[in-house]
Amino acid sequence: MTQAKLHLIKTATEVPLTINVTAIDENGVVQQKSVACERPLTVYLNWRPIVTLMTLGARPEALALGYLKNQGFISDVTQLESVIVDWEVNSAAVITKEQAQDLDAKLAEKTVTTGCGQGTVFGGFMEGLDNISLPEPHLKQSMIYSLLRNIAQYNDTYKNAGAVHGCGVCIEDNISSFVEDVGRHNAVDTLAGEMWLKQQDGGNMIFYTTGRLTSEMVIKVAKMGIPVLLSRSGVTQMGLELAQQLGITMIARAKGRHFLVYHGADNIEFDDIQSNQAVTQER
Amino acid sequence: MTQAKLHLIKTATEVPLTINVTAIDENGVVQQKSVACERPLTVYLNWRPIVTLMTLGARPEALALGYLKNQGFISDVTQLESVIVDWEVNSAAVITKEQAQDLDAKLAEKTVTTGCGQGTVFGGFMEGLDNISLPEPHLKQSMIYSLLRNIAQYNDTYKNAGAVHGCGVCIEDNISSFVEDVGRHNAVDTLAGEMWLKQQDGGNMIFYTTGRLTSEMVIKVAKMGIPVLLSRSGVTQMGLELAQQLGITMIARAKGRHFLVYHGADNIEFDDIQSNQAVTQER
């Protein structure tokens, strides 16, 4: 219903996600290679420029909404009128009837940074963390393995060109939505925007990312109401502390049959340990 | 001389870079693991807060200077009076006699993003790119291999805890300086701050990074006057286009004996191809 309001001049599928280039390998041989696209997308809220994101461009409308929502600029999906993406001018114009509360104040605040370690997240980002209460998940090791196998079917751009991060929201071992981006936080915001638009509850979901679990990544997933974080990469101290505070089950270094549970191991039923040992013996 | 002006209340070595935690592995076994620290550092310029960076905290004074310099807030190292880092309050206070040109205007501009794909780089970031003219390097494949072997001695935090990126400035196969951070752009800015403080010319240097070569990474290295980029990861389309425009030799996917030259292959003497073929045959 809310989605029907959206008018996209151009859909993301109209821009390529990779381009072909030539590179010289270590043997001096010319190789045909794919490279991930990176393009600016300036996000406007009611005709006011908010930020320019460097993005792969896979789902710009969801990215723009997710960014604005995660930064606290917009909150009421029913007031949303349109998101108009125009790659001719690299813009995503979001129109809402909602009064963006103290937009000036938010634009003035520059006190919390993005998880890439830099840049600026506008005021409002940390708001509402105290109110978050996440359900306690019950996970099975065998389901985690099944999910990791299913995710291996995704991240086409990464397989093709590398240089992107992938994120997915999953219910048990099914991937509800998966997106890749040159910026890992763009990928998170894109999924956040989608879930917000569809008014999905993250309570029964698992959030998968190829990226590191830094403070901002954990905060964003908590705001999506998702109680489980699964990453191919590692964690930082602040990411772990936030997961402990917010009650997020944090599983990192998840690749093949290996993973490390940094928080919430009690929520995991280790029902597939045997085969791990078998695998170990085979090595 | 300029360095002598710096008074550090606390040096970076006074904060730990990793902490020890326990994690449960896939066999349900408790493992002792190290995790990279992540802490906020609010950068003040003449007592005015500019940004909060999430950083490992290895070299906060150089990071603060490099960030301010790369964002165009400061430019004259001789006007620098002090950088006071205080981890008690997570602050880095930079004092300069230099008039930070139109600081308000720069703080108001939020139109170019960081290479992580998000956040905000203040006005001035793109300034001066047209004036950049980089020397043409002459590289030997054998030297690249020697450099990669030497770099393997570094990135202690990564080996210990993961979840960080490493960057180094190198002259031939010698690493002049190497730094790690949870944010790859913090690592770049830290080296930029160091070189600026020492008034080093990057013309004979190679910039190594474990991170992806996105647009902002290339721009920052060009501003450091360094004509060669060497990365363990891949490149994006905009990173490549900027390297072509700015005349930066761009070598990516450099690991072991493998690499891909995306731009500037003419500057590389392939003097070690034989052993590659040998290695290939051994496989």
Interface residues (C-beta under 8 A of the other chain):
Chain A: I19 V21 A23 I24 D25 E26 N27 G28 Q31 K33 V35 A36 C37 E38 R39 P40 T42 P49 I50 V51 T52 L53 M54 T55 Y67 L107 K110 T111 V112 T113 T114 G115 C116 G117 Q118 G119 T120 V121 Q141 A161 G162 A163 D181 V182 G183 R184 H185 N186 D189 R212 L213 T214 S215 E216 S233 G234 V235 T236 Q237 M238 G239 L240 A252 R253 R257 H258 F259 L260 V261 Y262 A265 I268 F270 I273 N276 Q277
Chain B: I19 V21 A23 I24 D25 E26 N27 G28 Q31 K33 V35 A36 C37 E38 R39 P40 T42 P49 I50 V51 T52 L53 M54 T55 Y67 L107 K110 T111 V112 T113 T114 G115 C116 G117 Q118 G119 T120 V121 Q141 A161 G162 A163 D181 V182 G183 R184 H185 N186 D189 R212 L213 T214 S215 E216 S233 G234 V235 T236 Q237 M238 G239 L240 A252 R253 R257 H258 F259 L260 V261 Y262 A265 I268 F270 I273 N276 Q277
